[in-house]
Amino acid sequence: MNLRSVYLLCRLAIPRLKESGGGTIVNISSVGSMVAWPLGAAYLASKGAINQLTRSMAVDYAADNIRVNALCPGWIHSAIASERIAQDPQVVDQIKEKMGIQRIGTPREIAYAGLFLACDESSYVNGTTLVADGGWALQ
């Protein structure tokens, strides 16, 4: 479902972006596309596929003035993170150990990273994956 929803939404957006003279797509992936963890094969593979879809679409639509990039968040304060932490409170310490920045990120930080990819100030950025994970993927 992760890959399918991204693909279908892009497929719907591309014709409209072409009609309007171009634009930007920011696909949401995950730091899980860069690292692995136990019992995550299907999720991790789907996020890696989003990154490759992003690169392929960036090549396919650059001539149409359409930029396509992916944003790969790490652990972010969210309902899903809260559920996981409630199941195992020690998970926060385990997560922080893997990060250069010793904290979980905020939705605002991810929003600003996405805004950068979407705005004209990043007009030379195309086909990249921006990892916003506090340094987790570096471990």
Phi and psi in degrees as a GROMACS rama.xvg file:
@    title "Ramachandran Plot"
@    xaxis  label "Phi"
@    yaxis  label "Psi"
@TYPE xy
-57.2626  -52.7002  ASN-2
-70.8888  -43.0611  LEU-3
-60.3205  -44.6357  ARG-4
-64.6433  -40.1099  SER-5
-65.3119  -46.1398  VAL-6
-59.8889  -47.9449  TYR-7
-64.8342  -40.4579  LEU-8
-65.608  -42.6655  LEU-9
-61.8684  -42.0719  CYS-10
-60.5626  -34.4374  ARG-11
-76.4052  -34.5703  LEU-12
-77.5873  -35.6691  ALA-13
-54.9256  -48.7993  ILE-14
-60.8002  -37.49  PRO-15
-70.6864  -36.9681  ARG-16
-66.8762  -39.829  LEU-17
-60.467  -45.9132  LYS-18
-59.9196  -33.8116  GLU-19
-89.5271  1.58864  SER-20
94.3291  6.862  GLY-21
128.556  -174.576  GLY-22
161.207  -164.073  GLY-23
-134.735  138.433  THR-24
-116.867  131.439  ILE-25
-118.543  107.095  VAL-26
-85.4896  142.196  ASN-27
-97.4415  119.59  ILE-28
-111.797  -132.795  SER-29
-167.97  154.128  SER-30
-59.4229  -21.52  VAL-31
-62.5901  -14.2575  GLY-32
-77.4856  -12.2986  SER-33
-109.664  -24.2425  MET-34
-130.69  168.725  VAL-35
-122.703  154.998  ALA-36
-145.938  160.978  TRP-37
-57.8737  140.26  PRO-38
61.8218  26.9941  LEU-39
-112.978  13.5034  GLY-40
-53.5799  -50.9031  ALA-41
-65.2752  -45.9037  ALA-42
-63.0429  -48.3273  TYR-43
-63.7211  -40.8575  LEU-44
-65.121  -39.1847  ALA-45
-66.0875  -36.4306  SER-46
-72.3271  -36.9034  LYS-47
-63.0958  -36.8652  GLY-48
-66.4254  -34.4426  ALA-49
-62.2721  -41.2112  ILE-50
-61.9019  -42.5684  ASN-51
-69.7108  -39.3518  GLN-52
-58.3602  -42.66  LEU-53
-59.5155  -48.6839  THR-54
-61.9484  -44.2421  ARG-55
-63.1708  -43.8123  SER-56
-67.4427  -34.02  MET-57
-60.5396  -40.8894  ALA-58
-68.6722  -45.5398  VAL-59
-64.7565  -33.1397  ASP-60
-115.647  6.43108  TYR-61
-59.7412  -38.9746  ALA-62
-65.9462  -19.4288  ALA-63
-92.3257  11.2034  ASP-64
62.2533  34.831  ASN-65
-114.337  120.103  ILE-66
-96.9866  141.315  ARG-67
-132.192  120.966  VAL-68
-133.638  165.508  ASN-69
-123.446  144.974  ALA-70
-112.162  127.187  LEU-71
-115.942  88.6746  CYS-72
-74.5334  153.063  PRO-73
-95.5622  -144.482  GLY-74
-70.3397  124.449  TRP-75
-128.602  140.939  ILE-76
-59.2139  114.264  HIS-77
-157.694  173.687  SER-78
-62.1643  -41.7718  ALA-79
-64.6759  -44.4443  ILE-80
-62.7554  -40.8658  ALA-81
-61.9907  -40.5603  SER-82
-61.6016  -45.3684  GLU-83
-63.8355  -41.4906  ARG-84
-66.7308  -37.4229  ILE-85
-63.7773  -35.5078  ALA-86
-69.3421  -34.9113  GLN-87
-149.176  90.7356  ASP-88
-57.7276  -23.9588  PRO-89
-71.8368  -12.7602  GLN-90
-61.6125  -31.8556  VAL-91
-60.897  -46.4945  VAL-92
-63.9899  -38.9949  ASP-93
-64.0407  -39.271  GLN-94
-67.1611  -48.1551  ILE-95
-60.9747  -33.3233  LYS-96
-60.5324  -29.4357  GLU-97
-89.6638  -3.20089  LYS-98
-107.463  143.561  MET-99
-68.0101  -41.3583  GLY-100
-91.4815  115.304  ILE-101
-79.7827  55.2394  GLN-102
-161.351  162.456  ARG-103
-83.4008  143.877  ILE-104
-75.0788  169.566  GLY-105
-110.104  154.48  THR-106
-56.8603  -35.242  PRO-107
-61.4609  -40.5982  ARG-108
-63.0662  -38.9987  GLU-109
-70.9442  -38.4177  ILE-110
-60.4363  -42.3472  ALA-111
-66.8343  -36.7858  TYR-112
-63.8896  -43.3527  ALA-113
-64.6474  -39.2252  GLY-114
-61.0683  -42.317  LEU-115
-57.2608  -47.345  PHE-116
-64.8705  -29.1011  LEU-117
-85.6487  -22.1432  ALA-118
-89.4627  167.576  CYS-119
-65.8282  -22.3932  ASP-120
-65.6585  -15.0549  GLU-121
-110.042  29.4246  SER-122
-62.0502  -15.9199  SER-123
-98.1295  2.82416  TYR-124
-98.2007  120.166  VAL-125
-150.532  130.787  ASN-126
79.8161  18.4646  GLY-127
-102.411  164.572  THR-128
-117.147  116.101  THR-129
-92.2192  115.007  LEU-130
-92.7841  120.244  VAL-131
-121.774  84.1894  ALA-132
-135.428  13.5629  ASP-133
68.6349  13.2106  GLY-134
95.1877  8.53842  GLY-135
-59.3892  -44.8967  TRP-136
-67.125  -11.8867  ALA-137
-76.6744  -17.7231  LEU-138
